[in-house]
Amino acid sequence: MRKIFISILMLTMAIVTTAQNNYSQEDQKKFANEAVRTIKKFRKTTPFLLDEERLTLLKTFETYSDGFPNTSFKEYLAKTGEVVAEMEHMVPILYTYRDAFDKVLREVKTTKVKKGTALVWLLYNMGFVVKTPSGCFGVDIDHRYAEELEPHLDFLCITHNHGDHYNVKLMEAMSNNGKPVLSNFYKESEQYVSTTATNYKIGNFTIHTDISDHLADPKLPDFVTLFRVECGKDAGNFSILHCGDSGFNPERFKNVQGPVNMVVLRWGAARENNILGIGEGQVQPDYAVLSHLIELRHKPYPQGQASITKTLEHLPNVKCNNTIIPFWGEKLIWHKGELK
C-alpha cells in the first residue's frame, strides 16, 4: 500500500528549494515568519501520500534547519524568559519545533481515544507519544517543553543515555509523581532499570525489552534498550517496537522479535533491513516509520544530522511495503488493523 511516486521523488530531490520567500509587508504582519504558512500547508498533507507537495514542504523544513546552526539551537535551549518566545517567533525552524509540541500536547490532553484504537504522535527526533483508551506513554521524549507532558503520561521509556533521547525535567517529574521511567541507566526509577532483556506489565500494557549496541559501535556494546510495547485489546491489540539508535543486529532483538504493527527505525539505512524478515531476531512489521529527522543539536548532514534528503533516498530500499516518514507533530491513528 506504499503510495510513493518514485518519479516525483527523484524530480523533487533534484530541485534546489529555498527557505526564504519574499513576503510583502502585509504578509509579514499576518505571519510570524514563513514557517507559519509552511506548517499550515503541511498539516493538510499525510505521511501516507508522499506527493510532490509534501516532498517540497519536507525539503523546506530541512532548509530551515540547515540555515540554523546547532550552536544557536543549544543557545536557545539555555535561554529563558522573553528571549525564548522571541526566537520561536522569528526563527522558522524554532517556530516549527514549538508548534509541533503545542499541537501534540493539545491533542494528547483533549483527544478521547475510542475503543479498539491507538493514537501515535511523533513529537521530535525519535520521540513518540502513544495514547490508548486506558493509558498513555512516551518513548525517547526530548523537547524543551517535555515536562508539560508528565500529567498525561502513565510511563516513559528511554532507549539510551544520550541527551537527544530524553529530557531530565520530564524524567524527574515522572519519578517524583511515582510514575515508571523504564531505562538502562536512570536509577531514580530503580524498579524499572535493567541492562538485560526484561518483561514488564503496566496496566494494560505489556513491555518487552532487549539490549543492543549503539549504531554498531564496539565502544558501546550494551547501550541501547529496545522497547516492544503491546497495548492491549482495548487499543485494537496495537503493538509498537522502538529501536532507538540500535545497531540493528538480529542477535540483539530476540526478546522483541516477531510480528509487530509498527516498528520505529532510524532513517532507513541499509543495515536497518537486517532486522526485517522472518528469521530469528527479526520482525515482521505492518508499518515501518523512519525517524530521527533533523536533530537540531547535531550539525547538518553529513556532519551529524539524519537529513530528510538522505532519508528519502533510503526510503525505496526499506524492506517493508508500508514505510512512512512522519514529521514533527503528526498523528497516526491505528484502527481496525491499519494506520491512517
C-alpha positions as CSV (number, residue, x, y, z in Angstrom):
1,M,0.0,0.0,0.0
2,R,3.0,2.3,-0.3
3,K,1.7,5.4,-2.0
4,I,5.0,6.7,-3.2
5,F,5.7,8.1,-6.6
6,I,9.4,7.5,-7.2
7,S,9.5,9.7,-10.3
8,I,8.1,12.6,-8.3
9,L,10.6,11.8,-5.5
10,M,13.6,11.9,-7.8
11,L,12.3,15.1,-9.5
12,T,11.7,16.9,-6.3
13,M,15.0,15.9,-4.7
14,A,16.8,17.4,-7.8
15,I,15.1,20.8,-7.2
16,V,17.0,23.3,-5.1
17,T,14.5,24.8,-2.7
18,T,14.9,28.0,-0.8
19,A,13.6,28.7,2.7
20,Q,13.4,32.4,2.3
21,N,10.4,33.8,0.4
22,N,9.9,37.5,-0.2
23,Y,6.7,38.3,1.5
24,S,5.1,41.7,1.3
25,Q,5.0,43.8,4.5
26,E,1.3,42.9,4.9
27,D,2.2,39.2,4.7
28,Q,4.9,39.6,7.3
29,K,2.3,41.2,9.6
30,K,0.0,38.3,9.2
31,F,2.6,35.6,9.6
32,A,5.1,35.5,12.4
33,N,7.6,34.0,9.9
34,E,7.3,31.9,6.8
35,A,7.1,28.7,8.8
36,V,3.5,29.6,9.7
37,R,2.5,29.3,6.1
38,T,4.6,26.2,5.6
39,I,3.1,24.4,8.6
40,K,-0.4,25.3,7.6
41,K,0.1,23.7,4.2
42,F,2.0,20.7,5.7
43,R,-0.8,19.9,8.2
44,K,-3.1,19.3,5.2
45,T,-0.8,16.5,3.9
46,T,-0.4,12.9,5.1
47,P,2.7,10.7,5.5
48,F,0.7,8.0,3.6
49,L,0.8,10.0,0.4
50,L,4.3,11.3,-0.4
51,D,3.3,13.5,-3.3
52,E,5.1,16.5,-4.8
53,E,3.6,19.0,-2.3
54,R,4.6,17.0,0.8
55,L,8.1,16.4,-0.6
56,T,8.5,20.1,-1.3
57,L,7.4,21.0,2.2
58,L,9.6,18.4,3.9
59,K,12.6,19.9,1.9
60,T,11.5,23.3,3.1
61,F,11.8,22.2,6.8
62,E,15.2,20.8,6.0
63,T,16.3,24.2,4.5
64,Y,15.1,25.9,7.7
65,S,17.2,23.6,9.7
66,D,20.3,23.8,7.5
67,G,20.2,27.6,7.9
68,F,20.2,27.4,11.7
69,P,23.5,26.4,13.3
70,N,23.4,23.7,16.0
71,T,25.3,26.2,18.3
72,S,22.3,28.5,18.0
73,F,19.9,25.8,19.0
74,K,22.0,25.0,22.1
75,E,22.0,28.7,23.0
76,Y,18.2,28.7,22.6
77,L,17.8,25.7,24.9
78,A,19.9,27.5,27.5
79,K,18.0,30.8,27.4
80,T,14.9,31.7,29.5
81,G,12.3,34.4,29.6
82,E,11.0,36.5,26.8
83,V,14.0,35.9,24.5
84,V,12.9,32.3,24.1
85,A,9.5,33.3,22.8
86,E,11.1,35.9,20.6
87,M,13.4,33.4,19.0
88,E,10.5,31.0,18.4
89,H,8.5,33.8,16.8
90,M,11.3,34.8,14.5
91,V,13.2,31.7,13.5
92,P,11.4,29.3,11.1
93,I,12.8,26.0,12.5
94,L,12.2,27.1,16.1
95,Y,8.6,28.1,15.2
96,T,8.2,24.6,13.7
97,Y,9.7,23.0,16.8
98,R,7.4,24.9,19.2
99,D,4.3,24.4,17.1
100,A,4.8,20.7,17.0
101,F,5.0,20.5,20.7
102,D,1.9,22.7,21.2
103,K,0.0,20.5,18.8
104,V,0.9,17.2,20.4
105,L,0.3,18.5,23.9
106,R,-3.1,19.9,23.0
107,E,-4.2,16.7,21.2
108,V,-2.9,14.4,23.9
109,K,-4.8,16.4,26.6
110,T,-8.1,16.7,24.7
111,T,-8.5,13.6,22.5
112,K,-10.6,10.8,23.8
113,V,-9.5,7.6,22.3
114,K,-12.2,5.3,21.0
115,K,-12.2,1.6,21.9
116,G,-10.2,-0.5,19.6
117,T,-8.0,2.5,18.6
118,A,-4.5,3.8,19.4
119,L,-3.1,7.2,18.6
120,V,0.6,7.8,17.9
121,W,2.3,11.2,17.7
122,L,5.8,11.9,16.5
123,L,6.9,14.8,18.7
124,Y,10.5,15.4,17.7
125,N,13.6,13.4,16.7
126,M,12.7,9.8,17.8
127,G,10.2,10.9,20.5
128,F,6.8,9.3,20.3
129,V,3.6,9.5,22.4
130,V,1.1,6.7,22.3
131,K,-2.4,7.0,23.7
132,T,-5.0,4.3,24.1
133,P,-8.4,4.1,25.7
134,S,-6.8,3.1,29.0
135,G,-3.4,4.8,29.1
136,C,-0.7,6.9,27.6
137,F,3.1,6.5,27.4
138,G,6.1,8.1,25.7
139,V,9.3,6.8,24.2
140,D,12.5,8.9,23.8
141,I,10.7,12.2,24.6
142,D,13.2,15.0,24.1
143,H,11.9,18.6,23.8
144,R,12.4,21.9,25.6
145,Y,8.9,21.7,27.0
146,A,8.7,18.0,27.5
147,E,8.0,18.3,31.2
148,E,4.5,19.6,30.4
149,L,3.6,16.1,29.1
150,E,4.1,14.5,32.5
151,P,0.5,14.8,33.8
152,H,-0.7,12.9,30.7
153,L,1.8,10.1,30.7
154,D,1.5,6.8,32.7
155,F,5.0,5.7,32.0
156,L,8.1,6.7,30.0
157,C,10.6,4.6,28.0
158,I,14.1,5.8,27.3
159,T,16.3,3.8,24.9
160,H,19.7,5.1,25.9
161,N,21.7,7.7,27.8
162,H,22.2,10.4,25.1
163,G,20.7,13.8,25.6
164,D,18.7,13.8,22.3
165,H,16.6,10.8,23.6
166,Y,15.4,12.1,27.0
167,N,14.6,15.1,29.0
168,V,15.8,15.4,32.5
169,K,13.0,17.5,33.8
170,L,10.4,15.1,32.4
171,M,12.2,12.1,33.9
172,E,12.3,13.9,37.3
173,A,8.7,14.9,37.1
174,M,7.7,11.3,36.3
175,S,9.8,9.9,39.1
176,N,8.6,12.5,41.7
177,N,5.0,11.5,40.9
178,G,5.7,7.8,41.2
179,K,5.4,7.1,37.5
180,P,7.7,4.4,35.9
181,V,10.7,5.5,33.9
182,L,12.0,2.5,32.0
183,S,15.6,2.6,31.0
184,N,19.0,1.0,31.4
185,F,20.5,3.9,33.4
186,Y,18.0,6.1,35.3
187,K,18.4,4.8,38.9
188,E,15.8,7.1,40.3
189,S,13.2,4.7,38.9
190,E,15.1,1.7,40.3
191,Q,12.4,-0.9,39.8
192,Y,12.4,-0.2,36.1
193,V,16.1,-0.1,35.4
194,S,17.5,-3.1,33.5
195,T,20.6,-3.9,31.4
196,T,19.3,-7.3,30.3
197,A,16.3,-8.5,28.3
198,T,13.3,-7.9,30.6
199,N,9.5,-8.0,30.6
200,Y,7.1,-5.6,32.4
201,K,3.4,-5.2,32.9
202,I,2.0,-1.7,33.5
203,G,-1.8,-1.5,33.4
204,N,-3.0,-3.0,30.1
205,F,0.5,-2.6,28.6
206,T,3.0,-5.4,28.2
207,I,6.5,-4.3,27.6
208,H,9.3,-6.5,26.3
209,T,12.9,-5.2,26.1
210,D,16.2,-6.3,24.8
211,I,19.7,-4.7,24.8
212,S,21.6,-3.6,21.7
213,D,24.8,-1.9,20.7
214,H,24.7,1.8,19.7
215,L,24.9,2.1,15.9
216,A,27.3,-0.9,15.8
217,D,29.8,1.0,17.9
218,P,32.2,-1.5,19.6
219,K,32.8,1.1,22.3
220,L,29.1,1.0,23.2
221,P,28.1,-2.7,23.0
222,D,25.2,-2.7,25.5
223,F,24.0,0.8,25.4
224,V,20.5,0.8,23.8
225,T,17.3,-0.7,25.2
226,L,14.8,-1.8,22.6
227,F,11.2,-1.4,23.6
228,R,8.3,-3.5,22.3
229,V,5.0,-2.4,23.8
230,E,1.8,-4.5,23.4
231,C,-1.0,-2.0,24.0
232,G,-3.8,-4.5,24.8
233,K,-7.2,-5.4,23.5
234,D,-8.9,-2.0,24.1
235,A,-6.2,-0.5,21.8
236,G,-7.1,-2.9,18.9
237,N,-4.1,-5.0,20.1
238,F,-1.7,-2.4,18.7
239,S,2.0,-3.1,19.1
240,I,5.0,-0.9,18.6
241,L,8.7,-1.6,18.6
242,H,11.0,1.3,19.1
243,C,14.6,0.6,18.1
244,G,16.3,3.8,19.3
245,D,19.9,4.2,18.0
246,S,20.3,0.5,17.7
247,G,23.0,-1.3,15.6
248,F,20.2,-3.4,14.1
249,N,21.8,-6.8,14.8
250,P,19.1,-9.6,14.9
251,E,21.1,-11.3,17.7
252,R,20.1,-8.4,19.9
253,F,16.4,-8.5,19.0
254,K,15.4,-12.0,20.2
255,N,13.2,-10.8,23.1
256,V,11.3,-8.4,20.8
257,Q,11.1,-10.4,17.6
258,G,8.1,-11.4,15.6
259,P,5.1,-9.7,14.0
260,V,4.6,-6.1,15.1
261,N,2.2,-3.4,13.9
262,M,4.7,-0.6,13.8
263,V,8.5,-0.5,14.0
264,V,10.3,2.7,14.6
265,L,13.6,2.6,12.6
266,R,16.1,5.4,12.3
267,W,16.4,6.8,8.8
268,G,16.2,3.7,6.7
269,A,19.9,3.0,6.2
270,A,20.8,-0.4,4.7
271,R,21.7,-2.1,8.0
272,E,18.3,-1.4,9.4
273,N,16.9,-4.0,7.0
274,N,18.9,-6.6,9.0
275,I,16.1,-6.9,11.5
276,L,13.3,-7.1,8.9
277,G,12.4,-10.7,7.9
278,I,11.2,-14.0,9.3
279,G,14.4,-15.3,10.9
280,E,15.4,-15.4,14.5
281,G,15.7,-12.0,15.9
282,Q,13.8,-10.4,13.1
283,V,10.5,-8.6,13.0
284,Q,7.6,-8.5,10.5
285,P,6.1,-5.0,10.7
286,D,2.9,-3.9,9.2
287,Y,4.3,-0.4,9.1
288,A,7.9,0.9,9.3
289,V,8.4,4.5,10.4
290,L,11.6,6.4,9.6
291,S,12.6,8.9,12.3
292,H,15.5,10.8,13.9
293,L,15.0,13.5,11.3
294,I,16.7,16.9,11.9
295,E,18.0,16.6,15.5
296,L,18.9,20.2,15.9
297,R,21.7,19.6,18.4
298,H,23.6,18.0,15.5
299,K,25.3,19.8,12.6
300,P,23.6,19.4,9.2
301,Y,24.2,16.2,7.2
302,P,26.8,14.8,6.7
303,Q,28.3,16.2,9.9
304,G,25.7,14.7,12.2
305,Q,22.0,15.1,11.3
306,A,19.9,12.4,9.7
307,S,18.7,14.6,6.9
308,I,15.3,14.4,5.2
309,T,17.1,14.3,1.8
310,K,19.1,11.1,2.7
311,T,16.1,9.5,4.4
312,L,14.1,10.0,1.2
313,E,17.0,8.3,-0.7
314,H,16.9,5.4,1.7
315,L,13.1,5.0,1.6
316,P,12.6,2.9,-1.6
317,N,15.1,0.2,-0.2
318,V,13.4,-0.3,3.2
319,K,12.1,-3.9,3.2
320,C,8.6,-3.0,4.4
321,N,5.8,-2.3,1.9
322,N,4.3,0.3,4.2
323,T,7.2,2.6,5.1
324,I,6.3,6.2,6.0
325,I,8.1,9.4,7.1
326,P,6.1,11.4,9.5
327,F,7.4,14.7,10.7
328,W,7.2,16.7,14.0
329,G,3.7,16.9,15.5
330,E,2.0,14.5,13.1
331,K,-0.6,12.0,14.5
332,L,-1.1,8.4,13.3
333,I,-4.3,6.5,14.0
334,W,-4.4,2.7,14.5
335,H,-7.9,1.3,13.9
336,K,-9.2,-2.0,12.5
337,G,-5.7,-3.3,11.8
338,E,-4.5,-0.2,9.8
339,L,-2.6,3.0,10.4
340,K,-4.0,6.1,8.9
